[in-house]
Amino acid sequence: MVPFVPVLICPVLTEHWRVDAMLMSFEGKINRLILIDNGNSEWSPRTTKAVDMFVWKMPQNLGVAASWNLGIKATPFASGWMIVNHDVQFGEGATERFWADCRPDNIVLGGKPNWSCVWIGSEVVAKVGLFHEGFHPAYFEDTDYEVRAQRAGVEIISSTAAINHRNSSTLASSEQFQQLNQRTFQANMELFNERLNKPWEELVEWDLQRRRDLSWG
């Protein structure tokens, strides 16, 4: 069965052409495709696989956590969200294999390292909340969320789908980013360790059910 993903979220900062390559390798359809251009480029994506496509150009880099959260907040009635790194490639049959494990109550991790392609069900977000935007611009936002989800009793599945990830493409594209990351990585690690000492219930910062209940449409 051809996958029909409710929402696919993909932020990109550099090397925007990799998004087009990722979408070309994606074997399925997407109801709402959300592309967050944190590089504010002139790039226009090329794909016919989405029913609706939204390309949001940011004046400055939102960072990973804030970008993922924006996509989730903008589509609160989805059954879940597929979040994909811009430098991912889906092998033959990988989209269907990954999608087969996805449910509203679980997390599915694909690619190496994990979190280069992930599914987060709506019931998970309702329970655990959003990603913590204090992790900026990248690193530890995914590990923090996974720890919180584990503590909340959420099922986390490691997919065997052939999803290939060119690790750290954004860092590799810029020597300046590599230098800046030395400082921000350390700061994010310190924040992660600080949050480890808190109960997961105290770290829920957004209420999906309240957002749905108070919606005007």
N, C-alpha and C positions, 0 to 999 in steps of 0.2 A: 504494500500500500504506500502511495506517495505521501510523505509527511506534509501536513498543513499546519505550520507553526503559527500560533496566535500572534506572538510579537517576537521579533528578533532585534536586539539592541547591539550596535557596534560603534564604539567611539574610535576616532582616528586623529592622530596628531601630525604624523609625517608619512610619506610614502603612500599616498592615498590610492594609488593604483592597486595596491595589495587588497583593498576592499573589493574591487571589481573582480580580481582573481578568486578571492574567497567566495563571492556570490556565484561565480561561474561554476565552481566546484560543488556548490550546494545543490543537492538533488531533491527538490521539493518545492513547495509553495509557501509563501509567507503572507499572513493577513495584513500585518502592519510592520513595516521595516523602518526602524528608527536609526538613522546614521547621524552621529554627533561629531561635527567637524571642529575639533579643538584647535586646528591650525588655521582656521578662517581662510581657507584657500579658494581658488577659483574652480576647483574640481567639481564635476557633476557625475554622479554614479551612473553606471550603465547596467541595467538589469530589467528583465521582464517577469521576474519570479515573485514580485510583491503585488498584492491587491492595492494597497496604499503605501506610499513611501514618503517619509519625512526626512529632510536633510536640514539640520539645524547648525548654522555656522556661529561659533562662539567668538566674542571679541578677545577672550583670553582662555587659556587652557583650564577647563573645569576640573580636570583630574579624573581618575578612573572611578572612584566611588561616587562622586557627584554626577558623573555622566550616566552611570548605571542607574542611580536613583532617579534621575530625570526621566529616563525612559520608562521606569516602573510607575512613577507618579503620573505620567501623562497617559497611561493606559491602565487605570486601576481595576477595570472589570475583566481583564484578561484572566484566563485560567492559569497562566504562568508566563515566564519570560525566558527566552533563550538568549544568552549573552555570549558574544563571540569576539575574540581578538581579531583585529584587522589582518593579521599575518597568518591566519589559519588556512589550511587546505583540507577539504573533505575527500577522502579516498572513495573509490567506487563502492556504493552501498552503505557508506558510513553514516550518511544523514538518516536513513531509515533505521539503521541499527541503533543509533543514539536515541532517536525519537521513540523507539519502542519501549524504552525504560521510563519515559517522562510521565509524571502524574502530578496533579495539583498538590499532593501532600509530600513530595520528595524533592531532593536535589540530585541531579545527575552530573557527574564530572567527566569531561572528555579531554583528550589531548594530553601531551606531556610537555611541560609540567601541567598538573591539574589546574583547572580554572581558565585554561585558554579557550575552552568551550564549556559552558555550563547551562543547565536548566534549573530554574528555581520556581517551584510551584506556588500558586497564590496562597495556599494554606500555610506554606512556610513563611511567606512574608507577613501574613496575618499574625503569625505567632512570634516570629523572631524580629520583625521589623526590617528596616533598610540597612544599607551599608553605612558605616561611620565615616563621615566626610572629613574627620580630622586627619585621616590618612591621605596625604596629598604630596605630590600628584599621583603617586603610584607606590605599590608594595604594602603588604600586610592587610589591606582591606579585605582580601579574599580569605586569608587565614583567620582573621578575626571573626568573619561571618561563619566560617566553617566550625570554629570552636563553639560559638554561640548556638549554632544549630545542633551540634552534637549534644550539648548540655541540655537543650530543649527536647531531646528525644527524636529529632527528625532523622528519617532514613536518608542516608547518603550513598549513592550508587556510583561506583567507578565503571564507566562504560568501556567496553572493549572495541568500540568503533574505531576505525582507522582515521583518526583526525590528526593531521600533521601540523605542528606549530614551529614557526621559525622564531625561536625564543629571543626576546628582547630586541626586536627589530627597531623599535623607537630609539632605544639607547644607542644601538649600533649606527643609527643614521646621523648622530650628532655628538661630536666630542664635548660640546658644551653641556649637553644633557648628562653625559657620563660623569662629568666633574660635579655638576649640581646634585646628581643622585647620591654621591658620597655623603653629602650632608643630610639630604632628606630621608635617605634609607635609614640612617642611624636614628633620626628623630622619630620616624614611624615605628621602628623596632621598640624604642623606649615607650611610646604610647601603647603599643600592643601589649607589652609586658605589664604595664600599669593596669590595663583593662582586664587582664587575666585574673586579677584578684577580686573582681566584682561579679556578683551573681548575674546570670544572663538576663534575668527578668528586669534588672535595673538598666540594661543596655538597650532596651526596646525604645526607639526614639520616634516611631511613626506608627499610627494605627490605621491599617488598611481598611478594616471594617467600618471605622468611623468615617473615613474618606468616602466609602461607598454609600453609607447611610445618609450622609449630608450632601450628596451630589445633586446638582440642579439639572443633570442630564449628560 
